[in-house]
Amino acid sequence: MNLGTVIQDKVNALPADLQEEVLRYVERLASANRTIQETQLEKEVSNRLLAKGVISELPEPMSDEEDAEIELIEIEGKPLSETIIRERR
């Protein structure tokens, strides 16, 4: 019997409310892991671009306050994404 089967059996033996709690916990772990992997990938790509001379410096990440201050630009007409797709054809 492998570890996955043991864990699955233990979770299946729990009441439904605790199974949901386990699911939420596992989803949080998976989300945190994806965030860590994305951050590591971004750093790796940035370092490669820097090493090849494509970029001259790494920008500092924006703070939450700076990110919140960004104002979206309203445009008239069709959504910009539709215009870009149409122009590419």
LUMVEXVEX-570108 format. One record per residue (C-alpha): residue in three letters; x, y, z. Coordinates in Angstrom, 3 decimals, decimal comma, m for minus. Layout:
[node ALA; [X; Y; Z]]
...
// end
This chain:
[node MET; [0,000; 0,000; 0,000]]
[node ASN; [1,431; 3,381; m0,961]]
[node LEU; [1,218; 6,667; 0,917]]
[node GLY; [m1,394; 8,123; m1,471]]
[node THR; [m3,748; 5,236; m0,826]]
[node VAL; [m3,292; 5,517; 2,938]]
[node ILE; [m4,020; 9,241; 2,868]]
[node GLN; [m7,020; 8,763; 0,602]]
[node ASP; [m8,439; 6,089; 2,905]]
[node LYS; [m7,964; 8,332; 5,952]]
[node VAL; [m9,636; 11,320; 4,256]]
[node ASN; [m12,527; 9,177; 2,990]]
[node ALA; [m13,129; 8,024; 6,582]]
[node LEU; [m13,605; 11,619; 7,761]]
[node PRO; [m17,004; 13,317; 8,020]]
[node ALA; [m17,947; 15,457; 4,993]]
[node ASP; [m17,231; 18,767; 6,744]]
[node LEU; [m13,707; 17,674; 7,643]]
[node GLN; [m13,160; 16,351; 4,111]]
[node GLU; [m14,038; 19,824; 2,815]]
[node GLU; [m11,590; 21,365; 5,272]]
[node VAL; [m8,853; 19,003; 4,055]]
[node LEU; [m9,691; 19,940; 0,459]]
[node ARG; [m9,422; 23,674; 1,230]]
[node TYR; [m6,099; 23,070; 2,981]]
[node VAL; [m4,694; 21,113; 0,042]]
[node GLU; [m5,904; 23,802; m2,388]]
[node ARG; [m4,132; 26,495; m0,315]]
[node LEU; [m0,922; 24,438; m0,361]]
[node ALA; [m1,179; 23,923; m4,117]]
[node SER; [m1,816; 27,626; m4,693]]
[node ALA; [1,159; 28,610; m2,539]]
[node ASN; [3,342; 26,109; m4,395]]
[node ARG; [2,267; 27,521; m7,788]]
[node THR; [3,049; 31,048; m6,577]]
[node ILE; [6,529; 29,979; m5,452]]
[node GLN; [7,177; 28,215; m8,770]]
[node GLU; [5,974; 31,237; m10,767]]
[node THR; [8,200; 33,556; m8,738]]
[node GLN; [11,199; 31,288; m9,263]]
[node LEU; [10,497; 31,092; m13,005]]
[node GLU; [10,176; 34,879; m13,259]]
[node LYS; [13,531; 35,299; m11,495]]
[node GLU; [15,176; 32,733; m13,759]]
[node VAL; [13,858; 34,400; m16,919]]
[node SER; [14,881; 37,844; m15,686]]
[node ASN; [18,380; 36,634; m14,815]]
[node ARG; [18,772; 35,012; m18,252]]
[node LEU; [17,664; 38,230; m19,981]]
[node LEU; [20,098; 40,187; m17,831]]
[node ALA; [22,965; 37,768; m18,555]]
[node LYS; [22,327; 37,953; m22,329]]
[node GLY; [22,227; 41,736; m22,236]]
[node VAL; [18,608; 41,941; m23,382]]
[node ILE; [17,862; 44,050; m20,324]]
[node SER; [20,308; 46,227; m18,426]]
[node GLU; [18,774; 45,990; m14,963]]
[node LEU; [16,067; 44,178; m13,066]]
[node PRO; [13,128; 46,364; m12,103]]
[node GLU; [12,150; 46,449; m8,469]]
[node PRO; [8,784; 44,824; m7,778]]
[node MET; [5,897; 47,188; m7,115]]
[node SER; [4,596; 47,492; m3,602]]
[node ASP; [0,937; 46,795; m2,898]]
[node GLU; [0,381; 50,543; m2,537]]
[node GLU; [1,939; 51,262; m5,950]]
[node ASP; [m0,080; 48,474; m7,536]]
[node ALA; [m3,292; 49,878; m6,050]]
[node GLU; [m2,491; 53,342; m7,436]]
[node ILE; [m2,473; 52,185; m11,070]]
[node GLU; [m5,423; 53,705; m12,883]]
[node LEU; [m7,024; 51,805; m15,718]]
[node ILE; [m7,521; 53,650; m18,973]]
[node GLU; [m11,053; 53,687; m20,351]]
[node ILE; [m11,302; 53,354; m24,125]]
[node GLU; [m14,307; 53,873; m26,335]]
[node GLY; [m15,589; 51,306; m28,783]]
[node LYS; [m14,836; 47,613; m28,901]]
[node PRO; [m12,573; 46,034; m26,303]]
[node LEU; [m8,887; 46,508; m27,092]]
[node SER; [m8,297; 42,741; m27,127]]
[node GLU; [m10,828; 42,355; m29,974]]
[node THR; [m9,131; 45,147; m31,943]]
[node ILE; [m5,694; 43,528; m31,516]]
[node ILE; [m6,987; 40,125; m32,644]]
[node ARG; [m8,726; 41,677; m35,675]]
[node GLU; [m5,578; 43,625; m36,665]]
[node ARG; [m3,398; 40,506; m36,452]]
[node ARG; [m5,531; 38,684; m39,053]]
// end
